[in-house]
Amino acid sequence: METYKYISLFSGGGIGDIGFRNAGFLPIIMNEIDANRAEILKNNYKNTEIIVGDISKHVHEIYDKAIKQLNGERLFMIVATPPCQGMSKNGMGTIKKAMRDGKRSQIDERNYLFKYVYELLVQLKPKFFVWENVDRMFQTKIINDSGNEVLLVYEFEKMLIEAGYHGRFEVHNMAEYGIAQNRRRTIGIFIDKELENDEFDIAELFPNRILKKEDFKTVGQAIGNLPELDSADKIKATSHFHPLHYVPVSRPELYYWISNTKPNCSAFDNNECPICHNISDKTDVFCIHCGELLPKPTVKKNGEYRLIKGFVSTYKRMNEDEPAPTVTTRSAYACSDKNIHPTQNRVLSIYEIALLYGINPDEYKWTRIKNGKEVYASSVLLRDILGEPVTPVYTKLLGNNLKRVDKVLKKN
């Protein structure tokens, strides 16, 4: 029986690798820069060599250890999921401001990590190469070796073609593959040209979409039957149902805002007074009829209240009849994106976020070893891990698809 060995670069917590594992793949090496994330990796992939640190300093080590483990066998695949902050919409505003203020270089080194991936690809020559990142990768520009500003995706694709690979980058919404989350990702899949034949179509590399938009799974379907939580206080914010089903407690003013927010609306839309039910204007802070402080995001300065400056998607409640918006690393904050539960006054629990990724929370160890004991990782770390990856539902489909393609091409 063939073993499908692969290398996972920028593995995070290995969430996407769950799907490859369920498809029968074996990660022989995983690389992760963050030591805390690497601890969780080690707990979930015990038969894998975990290399901790910046990939730029470990390329030779990864190569040497891969050659030793392969022992003459060909590597099936390299998977790379580099950090997206240099590309993502959520990170670009902060990055550009820092550049204008002279606090940051005009070049974001994270957007050049593909060069180290490329180096390993050329050296190890796997059958397949898989890349995953945010959809904004198609708008991300870099400076190439000739000093010209070019789109990253096309520069990388050109390099891959020169290295003898055939494939392309596409943008896929993970909701099309059966999860209750709108998550648009750039997926690149490439195959060694020498494995192809005249009848091969590059479209065969990509998994078929399962669902049309009208059939997308909804938040209500995914998490609607779980025990209720409430961020009003610590007791209501926790549950005995599962160790990961808990949420942060909201400060009183935040609770006032979100508890008056309707589905698919922002707390900035709370123009109705909860006392007299008069409707004020969107710029009003106090009810124009009774003078009550409206449940809008406000700040008090020098004795006066004013609206907090924010985007239309902040302090916003989800709609239970739609897929969730893209889960980010800031899922614990009601002020970030559309993070408020559809029907309850809180953000989502880690358990719920796992379900929105199509993960069975009990098939993954959300723990790390501390003082010789296995303990649950912090909420900050787990939300960080769950704010970046591709869904394992997709990677399982992809893994099975690549195995099928490989077998068909071998027969021909």
Secondary structure, DSSP 4 states (H G I P E B T S, - for coil): ---EEEEEES-TTSHHHHHHHHTTEEEEEEEES-HHHHHHHHHH-TTSEEEES-GGGTHHHHHHHHHHHHTTPPP-EEEE----TTTSHHHHHHHHHHHHTTSS-SS-GGGGTHHHHHHHHHHH--SEEEEEEEGGGGG-EEE-TTS-EEEHHHHHHHHHHHTTEEEEEEEEEGGGGT-SB--EEEEEEEEEGGG--TT--GGGGSPPP---GGG---HHHHHTTSPP--TTSTTTT--SS-TT---PPPPHHHHHHHTTPPTT-BGGG--B-TTT--B--TT-SB-TTT-PBPSS-EEEETTEEEEPP--TTTTBB--TTS-B----TTTT-TTSSS-B-SSSSSB--HHHHHHHTT--GGGS--EEEETTEEEEPPHHHHHHHTTSPPPHHHHHHHHHHHHHHHHHHHH-
